[in-house]
Amino acid sequence: MPPRRSQSRNPDNDASALLGDELRELRQVAGYRSQGEVTVLQADRSTLGRIETGERVPSADQLTALLDLYGVSGRLRRVYERLARVARATAADAPVRLWFSGYLEAEAAAHTIRVWQPLIVHGLFQTEAYATALFTAMGMTPDQVSEQVELRLRRQAILSRAHPPNITLVMWEPVLNHLIGTPEIMREQLERLVQLSHSVIIQVVPEEAGGNAGLGGAVSVVDGPRGAVLLSEALLEDQVTQDQDVVVRGTATFDAVRGEALPRTPSRTMITEALNRWNSR
């Protein structure tokens, strides 16, 4: 077997590089000495090169074509398919990072969701336009924005299922007045919050309440068949955990903040007043 060529990505700690390394060796074992001899990808000739160096993760169709060509089947084929899924989930530009996928699974199966959000409208309640403006402001490319918005809208399907979870959203009043996108986008977003407030518990912590226990960041606690999962959001990287001590502390933070919030009806009135202000702009 030829020696592995030097590459910037390390196959010992990078799933994309490991998959690329393995596919290169499979090609050579199958008798294709050069990348140019492989014509099954229906793509630019450089595509296979980027796949084999780990710069690009093959799509499901591309992987199928390569494994078919190289004669890989059975258990070994399933191993490569699983490795490809891990590589896609851990890629720097993946729409869902592997560590976050566990939270999404817990959220989708949850019977109770408690959320504190001091900065933006929570993702489960965002309109498409609000989410698009938000991801664009974060510097994402148009393709990345499209992927993230699609994911966000899919998450919201739990709101319309036959037996939706019991959801309590607590938000800070400045979120209602913080411009994301345009005034039109804000109007649409607050109209959605007013509408949802009749089926979801939405409470607002008034700005005049001053500091509170949750100003360090957003907290989400989801309870479902596999127990409680905590998502704590941070500037650079969020944390997802089922560690009981951490979940208890996160739940205590949510409860403390909720204690500062207005009841449901006055909160709806506050959101409506903010909507009226955006209507006058």
Residue pairs with C-beta under 8 A, 6 or more apart in sequence:
1 25
1 28
1 29
2 28
4 11
4 21
7 17
7 53
7 54
8 53
9 16
9 17
9 20
9 53
9 54
9 55
10 17
11 17
11 18
11 20
11 21
11 54
12 18
14 54
15 83
15 86
15 87
15 90
16 54
16 55
16 56
16 57
16 87
16 90
16 91
17 53
17 54
18 54
18 83
18 87
19 51
19 54
19 57
19 58
19 80
19 83
19 84
19 87
20 51
20 52
20 53
20 54
20 55
21 52
21 54
22 80
22 83
23 51
23 52
23 58
23 66
23 70
23 80
24 52
26 66
26 67
26 70
26 72
27 35
27 38
27 52
27 66
27 70
29 70
30 69
30 70
30 71
32 38
32 69
35 45
35 48
35 49
35 52
36 45
38 48
38 66
38 69
40 65
40 66
40 68
40 69
41 47
41 48
41 62
41 65
41 66
42 65
43 62
47 56
47 62
50 56
51 57
51 58
51 62
57 84
57 87
57 88
57 91
58 66
58 84
60 84
63 80
63 81
63 84
67 73
67 77
67 80
67 81
72 80
86 98
88 94
89 96
89 97
89 98
89 101
90 97
90 98
93 144
95 144
95 147
95 148
95 151
96 104
96 151
99 240
100 238
100 240
102 229
102 240
103 220
103 222
103 229
103 231
103 240
104 155
106 222
106 224
106 226
106 229
107 113
107 155
107 158
107 220
107 222
107 229
108 155
108 158
109 224
109 225
109 226
110 158
110 165
110 222
110 223
110 224
111 165
111 166
111 223
111 224
112 165
112 166
112 167
112 222
112 223
112 224
113 124
113 165
113 166
113 167
113 168
113 220
113 221
113 222
113 223
114 167
114 168
114 170
114 220
114 221
114 222
114 251
114 254
115 122
115 124
115 167
115 168
115 169
115 170
115 218
115 219
115 220
115 221
115 254
116 170
116 171
116 214
116 218
116 219
116 220
116 253
116 254
116 257
116 258
117 169
117 170
117 171
117 172
117 175
117 218
118 171
118 172
118 174
118 175
118 214
118 215
118 217
118 218
119 172
119 175
119 178
119 218
120 134
120 175
120 178
120 180
121 130
121 171
121 175
121 180
121 189
121 193
122 169
122 171
122 218
122 220
123 131
123 152
123 155
124 155
124 156
124 158
124 159
124 167
124 169
125 156
125 169
125 192
125 193
125 196
125 200
126 134
126 152
126 189
127 185
127 188
127 189
127 192
128 149
128 153
129 181
129 184
129 185
129 188
129 189
130 180
130 181
130 185
130 186
130 188
130 189
131 148
131 149
131 152
131 153
132 145
132 149
132 181
133 180
133 181
133 182
133 185
134 180
134 181
135 144
135 145
135 148
135 149
136 145
137 180
140 148
158 164
158 165
159 167
159 196
159 199
159 200
164 199
165 222
166 201
167 200
167 201
168 200
168 201
168 202
168 203
168 258
169 200
169 201
169 202
169 203
170 202
170 203
170 204
170 205
170 214
170 254
170 257
170 258
170 261
171 202
171 203
171 204
171 205
172 204
172 205
172 207
172 214
172 215
173 204
173 205
173 206
173 207
173 270
174 207
176 190
176 204
176 270
176 271
176 274
177 274
177 277
179 186
180 186
180 189
183 278
183 281
186 278
187 275
187 278
187 279
190 271
190 272
190 274
190 275
190 278
191 275
193 202
193 271
194 268
194 271
194 272
194 275
196 202
197 264
197 267
197 268
197 271
201 264
202 264
202 267
202 268
202 271
203 258
203 261
203 262
203 263
203 264
203 267
204 261
204 262
204 267
204 270
204 271
205 212
205 257
205 260
205 261
205 262
206 262
206 270
209 260
212 256
212 257
212 260
213 253
213 256
213 257
214 253
214 254
214 256
214 257
217 232
217 233
217 234
218 231
218 232
218 233
219 230
219 231
219 232
219 233
219 250
219 253
219 254
220 230
220 231
220 232
220 233
221 228
221 229
221 230
221 231
221 247
221 250
221 251
221 254
222 228
222 229
222 231
226 242
227 242
228 242
228 247
228 251
229 240
229 241
229 242
229 247
230 239
230 240
230 241
230 242
230 243
230 246
230 247
230 250
230 251
231 238
231 239
231 240
232 238
232 239
232 241
232 246
232 250
241 247
261 267
262 270
